[in-house]
Amino acid sequence: MSAKTSTGRSGAEGSGLSSKGLKGGQVGLIGAVVIGISCIAPAYTLTSGLGPTVSEVGVQLPAIFLVGFIPMILVAVGYRELNTAMPDSGTSFTWATRAFGPWVGWMGGWGLIAATIIVLSNLAAVAVDFFYLMLAQVTGNDALADLTLNLPLNIATTLVFIAVACWISYRGVETTKTVQYVLVAFQLVVLTWFSVAAFIHVANGTAFDATQISAEWFNPFAVESFSAFAAGVSLSIFVYWGWDVTLTMNEETKDPDKTPGRAATATVFVIVLIYMMIALAVISYAGIGDGELGAGNPENQESIFAVLAGPVMGPFAILMSLSILSSSAASLQSTFVSPARTLLAMGHYRALPRSFSRISPAHKSPGYATVAAAVAAAGFYVVTRLLSENALWDTITALGLMICFYYGLTALACVWYFRREAFSSMRSFLLKFLAPALGGIILWVMFLKTAVDSMDPAYGSGSSLGGVGLVFVLGMGVIALGAVLMLLMYRRHPGFFRGETLRVGHSGSAPDEAPGREDVPSV
């Protein structure tokens, strides 16, 4: 890996940034975009996220998807600029540490790790549900679909899915990329098939509740209240989440200064087109009423495609089950990339125990960190599923809090890191200041608004703990847990928190302002 790849530029020299032993040059632009789409998992995300979003904003679903796209693309611009200056697998952790210091940086890394580990649990749960549904459809034995309700069998199957995904990810991004090409292509074909079939039903008058597409659907101001608007945007941010995986692979990509940022931007644009297509198809075909197939029926909202695939696609509905299964499984595997590489970076810079910095000699992947992420995801799933199924599903809504937290923090880190050159040119003003500033502010407003609203016991599934909404307890509880772990790490590894391994800086920092690469303890 070149010196430029190892330390970046624009003030990254002398900051302590260094290579972690990952194998470089494995992933190009197309491969990175494929892994980005896989991590977002459009088939899985839509089947679990589209219904709750409809329940909040109704026919304004396309408008909310577009509004949710705005902060995503603004934040992606900030990520791209940070990556160009400091290509490092720690992304949010590393960049926030450089901009704001070790305490804020540690929490930024925790936000990413916690969110991805929690969603790994949910991905595995959805994969298991559709695995047994697929078996029922293939064999014609409807009783097989109910096997997912058998708690011991459900947990055992989920752990197998997590273990297989961990094994593939452990083998490195080259294996990850190869697996993803097939799985991503398949789910995109099926989602397009579903949309076209739905529009044909509407045109032929055979749709369940044919609804004419209206310009009002694209008007975000038509949402009935700001609380509903904020909840909808928070959910729409969840459905876009995952594109930043392309940045965590930056030390393993071809041309790491440019490829990850370009891949992130391309991924977001591809995803918004897919989401608009599906949103229009679902509402046009099913409407937002609470009828048998209506998108507004609470019984349909937990898994919208499980309900609509049969009526829309007929005998080919099994392809949708396979698509969601493959989407969940593919995302389960590719989602391991982000937490594993963030944990690797935190171990490398001594923000976590040194064991997290271990690299697999055979595969040049973050072996220890990948296994640790799998164990954490499996443990979280078992605990939450034994406590309450509602607790597991409320994590989806709570994820919006954590995503807004660490995405917003990283965007503002871009603004602060580049503060001395923000007004040096129009490009710097737009890309290093205005875009990330707007994106970060929007996400933090959503974070605060959702946090306040989620204290209501009626928020999410309606579950509560001590009179406080379970979504708030889960979301803020995980963030508070991160603060406690940070204090423990401070006692065990004070060097990082003293700036000995990764120093605060800004673009244009002189090399002698911080320790050089050789000052970071060897891995």
TORTOR-531149 format. One record per atom (N, C-alpha, C, O): z, x, y. Coordinates in steps of 0.02 Angstrom, whole numbers, plus 50000, padded with zeros to 5 digits. Example, Ala and Ser with C-alpha at 12.3 -4.5 7.8 and 13.67 -1.06 7.14 Angstrom:
<atoms>
503905066049716503905061549775503905066049835504235071249834503545064249888503575068449947503945064550002504025067050057
</atoms>
This chain:
<atoms>
500005004349941500005000050000500005004450062500395009250065499575003050110499515007250169500125006750212500545002250206500175011650258500745011550304500725005450347501235002550364500115003450365500044997450407500284991350369500614986950398500124990950306500364985350265501114985450257501434980150256501384991350251502094991850237502524990250297503064987150290502304992150355502734991450413502474986850466502834985150513501834984550459501564980150510501414984050573501304990050570501404980550631501254983750694501594979950749502064976150736501374980950811501644977450869502404977750871502734972650883502684983550860503404984150865503764983650799504374984250797503404982550745503734982350680503924989250656504404990050618503544994450680503715001250661504425002850684504625000950739504795006250642505475008050660505965002350655506545003150673505744996650630506184990750626506574990650561507064987050554506344994650512506634994350446506204990650397506364990550337505654987450419505204983950374504894988950325504704994450344504854987050262504594991650212504334987950151504504982150139503914991450113503634988650052504194987650000504684991349998504104982549958504614980849909504384982249837504744980649790503794985149830503554986849764503104981649732502914982349675502934976349770502484971249744501774974049739501594978649777501374971549694500694973949684500234970849737500164964749740499934974949778499514972449832498804970949811498594972949756498424967549854497714966349845497534961649789496974962049763497994957249768497854952849711497534946249730497194943149689497654943949791497444937149810497024937449874497234940249924496424934349871496004933749930496114927149965496594923549949495684925550013495774919550054495744913150013496174908850019495234912449970495164906349930495744905649882496024900149875495934911049850496504910749804497134908649839497524904749812497254911249899497844909549937497844902149957498354898849954497254899549977497204892449995497344888049934497684883049939497074890049877497184886249815497934885949798498194880649781498274891749803498994891849789499364887749841499864884449825499134887949904499454883849957499394876449943499884872749949498794874149923498694867149907499114865249846499414859849844499134869749797499534868449737500264867549754500594863149728500524871749798501234871449816501384864849852501904861849840500934862649895501024856149928500974850549877501324845449883500544851449828500464846649772500304839649797500724835149793499694838549824499544831949854499644825949808499884820749831499454826549744499534820849699500264819049689500464813249694500674824149674501394823049666501714820649732502094815749732501554824049786501874822549850501724815449873502164811949898501094813349865500904806649887501224801249843501444796149869501254802449778501544797149736502284796049749502544790549739502634801349772503354800649786503514799949859504044797449877503054802049903503194801949975502834796550014503054794650068502284793949987501894788950024502264782350031502274779350085502584780049977502954773749978503514773650029503534769050070503974778550027504504778650077504244778950149504554776050194503684782350160503404782750227503134775950249503224773950306502794772450203502554765750218503134761150235503074756950280503694761850200504274757550212504544758450283504854753950311504424764250312504664765650380504164763550434504364760750485503524764750423503034763950477502474759050462502054757850505502444756250401501934751250385501224753850391501074759250367500794749950423500084751750427499964757650473499404760350475500464759850509500384765850551500444772250511500524777650539500404771650444500434777550401499924782950420500114788750425499284781250432498814786450453499024789750518498944795850526499284785850565499504788750629500074793650619500084799050649500544791850576501114796250563500904802550527501164807950541500424801950481500164807950449499834812650500499904818750495499484809750549499174813850601499704816950646499644822750665500214813050664500764815650705501124821250668501294826350698501264820250604501584825450565501164831750559501434837250552500504830950562500044836650558500114841050620500024847150616500254838050678500274841850741500794847450740500614853150752501444845950726501914851550724501754856550669501904862450675501454854150613501294858750559500774863950582500854869850568500254861750616499744866550637500004870950693499814876850697500434868250736500724872250789501174877750761501164883450783501584875850711502024880650678501614885750639501774891650637501084883450607500654888050568500354893450612500264899150591500194891550675499944896550723500464901950735500314907850736501094899750745501634904550756501734909050695501834915150702501714906050636501784909950574501224915150570501354920950550500624913250588500054917850583500164923850630500024929550611500394922550691500514928050738501074932650714501014938750719501594929750687502144933950661501914938050602502104943850595501514935050559501274938650500500814944450520500834949750489500404943450571499964948750594500374954650619500194960450608500924953150654501344958450681501794961550627501924967550627502044957350582502544959650532502414956650464502794952250443501884958750428501774956050361502344958050314502414963850297502744953150294503334954550253503474948450210503444942750235503624949350147503724943750101504324939550119504384933850095504764942050161505364938250181505214932750232505644928550243504634932750262504404927850312504964925250357505214929050399505174919050348505664916050394506294920250401506554921150456506544922850345507144927050347507024933350388507414935050433506484936850373506344943150407506194942050481506464945550524505764937250496505554936250565506114933650609506184935850666506524929050583507084926550622507604931950633507924932250685507694936350583508154941950591507914946650646508304948850688507264948250645506984952650697507034949650766507144953150815506954942950770506964939750836507664938150860507834939650918508074935250817508724932650838509324936350811509884935350835509224940650762509794944250733509944942050662509674937050639510374945750628510494944650556510804937950539510644935150487511244935250581511574928950564511084923150564511064919150517510674922650616510174917350619509644918450566509414913750534509444924850556508944926350506509174924450436508774921850396509804925750420510064924050354510024916550342509824914350288510194912550393510164905250386509444902850380509304897950345508984906250415508284904450408508044905450337507694901250309508234911150308508064912450238508384907450191508074905250143509014905650205509354900850163509014894050166508954890650115508794891950225508444885550231507844885150186507734880150152507444890550185506854890750141507054890650068506784886850028507534894850050507734895349979508024888649954507834886249901508474885749993508804879549972508294873949964508304870249915507844873350013507344867950011506894868649950506754863849915506664874849937506204875749881506544874849813506244872149767507164877149807507514876349744507654868949730507604866749673507834865249782507954858049773507314854449753507314850149709506754856149786506134852649770505884854649700505544850749668506054860649677505884862549609506184857649559505864855749509506804855549572507124850649529506744844049529506644841049476506544841849588506184835549592505494835949561505264831149529505164841549572504504842549540504554842049465504144838749433505054845249437505154845049365505284837949341505034835849289505684834149380505844827249361505224822949360505124818949314504794823649411504174819749414503714821749357503394817449326503664828249343503244830549288503454827449222503034825449182504104827149211504364824249149504204816749145503984814349093504304813149200504154805949201503424804649181503284800349140502964808449211502254807249198502034810249132501524808249105502404815049106502254817649040502354812248987501924811248944502904808648991503034803348942502584797248955502394793748908502424795949019501954790549034501264792249005500934787848977501054798449011500414800548982500414799648907499924797348879500964801548874501004800648801500934793248782500614791548733501244788948822501204781748809500494779248816500254775148776500144781748868499454779548880498974782148826498514778648805499094788248804498654791248753498734787848685498254786448650499364786348668499504783448602499484775848601499444772848548499514772848660499554765548664500244762848647500334756748640500724767248642501414765348627501824765448692502054770748714501914759648723502254759248787502984761648783503264763648834503284761548725503974763548718504074770948733504614773048753503544774948725503604782148738503744783448812504084788348828503494779248857503604780148928504344779548945504584782548994504714775748905505424774648918505854780548894506464780648907505554785248859505944791048837506224795048895506734798448888505894794548952506154798149011506824795449034507184798749070506984789349012507634786349031508194788748986508784787649000508014792048931508514795048886508774801348919508424806448920509374801148946509614806548989509624813348955509364818148983509914814048894509894820748862509194823348851509054829248862508734818848828508044820948817507704822748882507324827548886507834818748934507544820049000507754826949026507334830749049508394828349021508644834849046508354840549005508154845649034508324839748939508054845048897507324846448913507114852248917506924841048921506214841848937506124845049004505694849349013506534843049053506484845949120506624853449118506274857249152507124855449081507284862549076506714866449044506604872249062506364863348997505794866748966505234867749018504934873149021505104862549058504594863149111504774868749159504344872749177505394868949180505614874149227505534881149196505324885849229505714881749132505674888249098504954890649092504814896549103504484886049075503784887949069503504890049137503144895049143503664886149190503424887849257503704894549280503354898549311504334895849264504654902249281504294907949246504174913149277504114907049183503784912349144503104914049175502934919949180502714908949194502054910149224502134913749291501784918649305502604911449332502714914549397502974921749389502794926149429503374922949339503644929649325503084934649314503154940549330502534932249286501974936649269501564938649330501094942549324501754936049390501434938349451500924933449479500744928649446500704934749541500254930049576499564929949546499204925049555499354935149510498694935049479498674929549425498184925849422499184929149383499224923849333499304917149367498994912149347499714916949419499814910749458499154908149484498994902249476498754912549514498114910549544497634907749492497314902649504497584911049434497134908849381497304901749357496864897549348497944900549345498164893949323498014888649375497814883049359498104890349439498044885449492497334883049505497234877349523496844887449495496154885449508495974879049469495684874449498496144878849406495974873149364496384866949383496114861549391497044867849391497484862149404497354859049472497364852949479497244863149523497114860549590496444856849593496404851449621495924859849563495264856549563495304849749530495014844849554495664849349474495714843049438496054837649480495804831949483496614839249512496964834049550496564831849611496594826049631496184836349643495774834449700495204829749679495034825049715494914831149622494384826749596494654819749582494344814749600495234819349550495524812849532495734808949595495624802849598496024812249644496224808849706495604806049742495624800649770495064809949742494444807449772494174801549733493954796649763494194801849668493974796249625494384790049641494104784649650495044790649644495474785049659495284781849726495234775749732495184785949777495024783449844494354779749845494314774249872493854782749815493194779449813493234772849775492944767849797493584772849718493654766649679494024761249719493834755349715494534763149757494904758249797494454755249851494474749149862494064759349884493614756849936493064752349906492864747549938492844753849845492344749549812492654742749797492324737549806493274742549774493624736249762493664732149826493564726149826493824735549882493884732049946493204729049965493164723349986492674732949958492004730749975491774724949930491414720549953491974725049867491764719849819492214713649820492074708749785492754713949860493204708249863493674707749804493954702349790493764713249767494204713049708494864716849720495244717949673494994718749782495614722249798496204717449795496114711449802496804720049783497404715949779497544712349845497634706249845497554716049900497684713149966497244716850016497474720850056496584715350013496104718950054496284718550128496384713050155496344724250159496544724650229496034728750268495904734550251495754725750319495244729050358495544734850398496044734050432495224740750393495454746550431495404745050505494894742550529495934746650541495964745050613496154751250652496494755750627495934751450715496114757050759496864757350770497144762550785497194751550762497924751250771498294755450720498854757750733497984756650663498294760750611498394767950635498834771550610497994769950684498014776850709498424777450773498404782650806498784772250790499184772150852499924773250836500254768650814500184779250847500884780550831501374776650874501954775750855501144774350933501584770650978501694763450955502104759850984501324761450904501404754650877501974754250827502154748750806502274759850808502854759750764503424756250799503534757350859503794752050763504254747350795504844750450830505104747450877505064756350810505644759550843505594767050838505234769650795505954770550882505944777850879506274780450816506074785550789506784776850792507114778850730506634778550672506604783150631506234773150668505744772550615505204777950623504974780850574505014779250686504524784450700504774791250677504414795050644505404792850695505694799350676505754799950601505614805350573505964794550567506024794750494505344795750462505274799550414504834792250489504154793050463503884800050472503584802850427504004802950532503764809750544504134814750499503824819450473504784813650490505164818050446504884817850375504824823050343504714811950351504424811250285503724814250282503524817350233503344813350337502664816150337502684823750339502244827050312503204826550371503284833850370503414836250299503174841550279503804832350262503914834050192503264834250153503164838850112502814829450164502204829250124501734834950142501294836650102501804837950201501404843850219501724850350196501394855550192502364850150182502744856250170502484860150110502314857150059502464866650116502264871050061501724875950080501624880850044501364874750136500824879250155501074886450169500694891150164501714887150187501974893750204502024898350143502184904250151501904895750083501894900050024501364905450032501424910950005500824903850070500294908850079500544914850118500284920350111501064913950160501344919450198501824923650156501864929750165502194920450110502664924250070502304928950021502604933549993501654927750011501254932149967500924937750007500514941449980501104938450072500714942950115500684950150090500194953650103501194952550056501184959450032500754960149969500634965649945500504954449942500104954549881499394952249893499004951849845499214950849956498544948349971498084953949993498314959350011497444952549992496954957050021496974956050097496984950450121496984961450134497034961250207497634957150229497554951850259498244959650215498864955650226498994953850299499364949150312498694957450347498784955750417498454949150435498684945450478497884947550401497484941750421497444936250369497484930350385497344938150305497224933150253497764927750249497594921850247498424929450247498924924250239498924919150296498984913150283498844921450359498834916750415498224912150413498284906250426497654914950397497044910850392497114905850334496904900150341497404908050279497494903550222497964897750240497844892050220498504899250277498974894050297498624888750340498714882750329498234890950389497884886350433497384882150394497344876050403496994885350350496494881750311496824876650264496574871150256497384878550235497744874050189497964867750225497884862250198498244868350285498474862550322497904857850338497974851750334497324860650358496754856450374496484852750313496314846850317496444856150256496204852850194496674847150175496454841750157497324848450180497814843450160497794837250204497854831650179497714838150269497704832250313497104827850297497154821750303496544830650278495954826650260496094822750196495904816850191496414825950147496584822450085497064816650099496964811150073497574817850140498074812750154497784806850191497954801050178497334808150238497034802550275496614798250228496614792150232496244801550184495834797850135496264793350091496094787450082496804796050065497234792050020497604786650058497654781050033497854788150118498224783150157497784777050172498004771350164497164778350193496714772750208496534768950144496494762750146496444772450089496254769050026496824764550001496704758949981497444767050003498014763249977498144757050019498224751549992498154757750085498304752050128497734747050126497854740950126497114749450125496534744850122496544740850058496374734850058496734743950002496724740449938497334736049927497264730249908497934738749941498554735249922498914731849979499344727649967498744733650042499124730950099499834733750100500014737950059500234731250146500924733750152501434728250136502024728850153501194722950104501644717450086502074719250026502014724649997502524714650009502984715949953502774712249890503184710849847502124710849885501874707649825501874712349766502124717949770501594710149711501614713949648501364721049656501674725849631500784721849689500494728449698500544730949770500274736249786500894727349813500924729149884501284735749895501774737349861501034739649943501344746049959502024745149991502414749949996502164739050014502814737750044503334735249994503904734050013503144734549931503604732349879504064738249861503824743449838504724737449871505184743049857505124745649786505244751549773504954741249738504904743449668504294747949657504264751649608503814747649703503214751749696503264758449732502884763049718503744758949777503734764649823503984771149793503854776449821504344770849738504574777049707504004780849676504024787049672503484777349653502914780649622502304776149631502124772249586501984776649688501454771849707500854772249661500544767049646500674778249637500084778849595500204776149524499734773849492500814776349501500964773549435500814766049434500644763249382500884762849492500764755649498500024754149511499754749449482499704758049554499024756349577498464759449534497904756949536498614764749497498074768149461497714763549412497094763549410498084759449374497774754949326497304749949358496724749649340497544745949408497114741149440496514744349476495974741349477496604750149504496064753349543495564756949498494964756349508495814760749449495384765149410495234762449340494834765349303495544756849321495414753849256495594758449199496134761449199495154759149149495324763249090495394770649106495644774449064495194772749165495254779749184495914781249219496004786649247496364776349219497014777349251497404783149221497814786249255497264784649158497604790249126497464796749162497874801349161496884797149196496724803149233497214804249291497374809849309497434798549321497924799249376498584801749349498914805849380498784799149290499404801749260499344809149246499814812949259498774811149218498664818249205498654822249269498894827949272498364819249322498324822649387499014823949416499164829349440499444818749414500114819549441500524824249399500924828249424500434823749333500774828449288500554835649303500974840049310499904836749309499654843449323499844845749393499984851649404499854841049441500054842649509500784844849511500954849849543501214841049477501924842749476502034849449440502424853649464501694850249383501784856449345501504862449384501814867749384500924861449416500624866949455501064868849514501174874749528501314863749548501744865149606502414868049584502694872349618502664865649527503284868449500503214875949491503674879749505502634877949466502514885049453502384888949518502674894349528501964886249563501794889949624502364889949674502414894449715502794884749672503344884449718503854889949705504234891849750503864892649645504304898349630504144904449674504574908649685503524904749698503304910649736503734911649798503964917149812503854906249837504214906849900504944908949893505144914049922505354905249855506054907449851506144914249818506574918049837505714915749768505784922149734505654927949782506014932949781505144927349824504984932849870505464933149930505574938449958505734927449949506244927550002506884930749975507194934750009507084928849914507664931949883507554939449874508014943449883506944941249855506774948349847506894952149913507204957349914506624949249968506694952550033507424952950054507644957950081507804947650042508514947650061508904952850020509364955950046508724953549957509034958849917508824965749940509224970349942508184966449957507914972849979508244975350043508394981250050508364970650090508674972550153509444971850151509774972350203509724970850091510434970650079510794964650110511384965050127510424959150119510744952950141511024949150081511414944550088510804951150021511054948549957511184954549912510984960149929511514953449855511624959049809510974962649791510434959649789511024969049779510444973249766510034970949706509434972349703510344967449659509984965249599509394960749615508904960649578509424957149671508864952749690508244956649709507704953749713508314963049722507734967149743507364970149684506884973849693507574968549623507254971449564506544968849555506414962849562506094973349540505394971649528505244972549453505464977449423504884967849424504684968449354504214974449346503684974549377504394979449306503964985349298503274983649271502774986749290503244978649227502614976949195502154972949240501554974049240502444968249278502034963549317502054964649391501684961349428502484969149415502564970449487502714964049525502454962949580503124959749496503334953549527504094953749536504434957749505504354949349579505094949149589505434945849530505644940049534505484949549474505724946649411506414943549416506504937849397506904947349439507594944849442507634938849487507954933849469507324939049546507364933549594507024927249567507264921749579506474928049529506134922349500506584918849449506644912649450506894922649406507344919749356507954916549391508174911149370508214919749442508784916949478508604910249510509014905549508508004909649538507784903349567507724897949514507904892249526507484899849455507414895049400508094892549376508194886549364508564897149370509244895249348509564890549399509884885649381509484892149463509764887949516509454880949516509804876049522508784880649508508444874149507508664870049446508784864049452508714873249389508934869749329509644867149337509794861449319510084871349363510774869249374510834863449422511224858849412510444863749477510464858349526510224851849495510524846649506509694852149455509434846149424509944843049377510074836949380510244847049335510724844549286511314841249321511524835749302511584844549372512164841849407512004835349442512364830349435511454835149480511294829149518511094823449472511264817649486510754824849417510534819549372511134816549335511154810549322511624820749319512224818249286512644814149334512974809349313512644816049397513044812349446512724805649463513044800349459512074805849481511744799649502511004800949510510794806049538510594796349485509874796949496509714796149569509234799249594510094792049605509994791249677510084797849713509724799349761510574801849691510694808349723510074812749718509904816349765509734812549660509134816549651508584814349698508254818449730508474807749702507924805249744508094805749818507644806449859508734805349836508914806149906508794813349930508754814549990508744818049883508594824849905507904825349937507794829749979507444820949918506774821049949506834819650024506524823150064507234814550042507324813050112507724818550146507574820450203508234821150112508634826550141508224832950150508374836950195507714833750110507284839650117506974839950187506864845350214506814834150215506534833950282506974837550332506724840950377507634836750325508104840150369508034847750364507984851250414508034850250302508014857550293507334860450312507304866050338506804856750300506134859150318506074859650394505844864750420506294854350430506284854650503506714860350528506544863650578507274861550494507744866850515507414873750513507404877350563507134875550455506894882450450506194883450478506034888850502505764878250475505114878750508505204879350584504894883550617505644875050611505764875150683506064881750705505874884550757506524884350666506844890750682506334896350682506344900650727505884896450633505374901750629504894901250687504684906350714504694895250706504244894350763504554897050827504224900450866505194895550838505534897950898505644905550895505664908950946505704908250834505744915550826505104918850851505124924350879504534915550840503894918150864503904918550940503714923650969504134913250972504164913051045504604918651072504414922151119505184919651041505654924551067505434931751051505524936251092505134932750992504914939450973504364941851019504344947751037503904937451038503334939351080503454938051155502974937851194504074937051175504224934951243503954939751296503784937551351503924946251282503714951051332502964951451342502714954351390502584948351295501864948351303501574941351306500964940451305502014936351310501784929351307501314927651364500864923451355501404930651422500994928851480500504934451498500244934551554500374938851451499914944451465499184942351460498754945651489499044936951426498364934451420498384927051402498904924551380497824923651410497804916551391497904915651316498234910851295497624920151276497714919651204498444920251185498704916351146498794925251214499504926151199499904920051221500364917951186499734917351278500104911451303500024905551256500514902151241499404904351233499284898451191499554899351120499864894851093499434905251091499584906251020500284909051006500574907750954500544912951053501194916151041501764912651078502344914051065501584908251124502104904851162502044897251157502484894051129501514894451184501474887151191501464883551124501864879051112501004885551079500944882051014501584882450974501844877150953501864888350961502484888550922503074885350958503524882650926503094885751025503644882651062503634875051053504154871951040503044872051061502984864751052503154862850980503514858050968502874866550932503014865050862503744865550845504024861150812504074870850869504784871750855505214866450887505684863950856505054864650949505454859450984505374852750949505864849150940504754850950931504634844550897505044844250832505364839150818505034849550794505384849550730506134849350739506484846050700506394852650789507114852450800507344845650827507894843350813506914842350867507074835450888507094830950827507534826750821506604831750782506594827750720507204829250677507504824750647507404835650675507984837650636508614834150662509004831350623508714834350727509324831450756509314823850751509834820850735508744820750763508694813450759508804811050688509174806150677508494814450639508574812450570509294813550546509564809450508509604818950569510294820350550510754814750574511194812550536510664812450635511074807150662510944800550625511414797150605510314798950615510144792550582510364792550509510564787250483510334798350475510504798550404511254797850391511454797250333511654797950443512374796750433512504789450413513024787850385512024785050429512084778050411512024777350335511534779750306512504774050302512474773250229511834769750205511634770550147511524765950249510914762250229510304766750226509784764650201510354772750253509784777350255509624779750185510074780950145508984780550169508774782950103508894777650050508684771950058509214779449996509324774949940509874769849954509964765149916510244770850008510804766450024511454768849995511974765550002511454774649963512064777549935512464781049990512184783250040513114781449980513534784650031514104788349997514254787249938514424792650035515014796250011515524796350068515424799450120516074792750056516584792250108516344788650169516574790050225515884783850160515634780050216515074783450255514824780750305514864789350233514324793050265513714793150219513784794150158513124792150247512514791850207512424798050163512554803650185512204796850101512124802350053511594807350076511654813350062511084804950111510564809550136510864814650183510714820650179511294812350229511624816850276512074821750239512084827750253512454819150191512914823450153512534828850115512744834650114511974827050084511584831850047511254837050093511314843050082510924834550145510564839050190511014843850227510924849950225511504841150261511954845350301512434849250256512654854750273512594846350198513034849850151512714856250125513054861350118512064855950111511714861950087511684867250142511764873150128511564865050204511564869850260512244872950269512304878950281512774868850265513464871350271513624876250215513974881250226513384874750153513484879350097513174886150112513454891350095512584886050145512264892250163512694896350211512734902450204513024893050258513464896550306514054899750269514254905350286514334896250220514894898950181514664905150141515004910250141514084904550109513824910250070513674916150116513764921950097513434914750176513294920150224513924924050241513914930150245514474920450251515114923850266515344928150207515614933550216515224925550146515404929550087514974935750083515224941150066514324935150098513884940950097514084945950151514004952050141514324943450207514544947950261515124952350237515154958250254515574949350198516144953250173515924958350120516204963850116515414956450081515194960950026514664965950049514654971550025514234963950096513674968150117513634968150194513154965550222514114971250227514134971050300513564974950333513424973750392513244979550297512734983750327512164979650358511944981150413511934974650322511384970550348511604967050413511224966950461512194964350414512434960650472512594965250532512674962850588512644971750519512734976550573512064979350598512044983650642511524976950569510864979250590510664985950561510234989350589510964987950506510824994450477510194994650435509894999950425509974988950410509384988750367508794985050399508224986350380508924980550445508394976750478508644975250549509124971550558508314978150598508564978050666508224972750709507634971250701508604969850755508324965250804507824968950848507934974750865507274965650865506774968850907506324963750940506464957750939505784966050968505284961750999504614965350997504594971350983504074961751010503424964951009503404970451062503594969451119503184976351041503174981851087503794986151085503864990751125504264984651039504864988851034504674996051018504214997250978505015000651049504875007651035505125009550966505635006850945504785013950931504995015750863505705018450859506025017850807505955021550913506615024450909507175019450923507755021450928506995013050931507505008050944507845005550881508365002250885507585007250823507855004550761507735009650706507315014050713508085008950651507995013750596507305013250566507025007750563507035018750545506365018850516506375016950443506895015350415505785016950413505715014650344506145018850297506425016250249506205025350313506585029650268507325028050270507695030350226507555024250320508265022750325508475016850283509075015550275507985013250255508155007650211508305010450142507905014350116508865008750112509025011350045508465010049996508185004549996508305014649956507765013849908507935008649856508525007649839507415005349830507515000149780507495003149711507574999649661
</atoms>
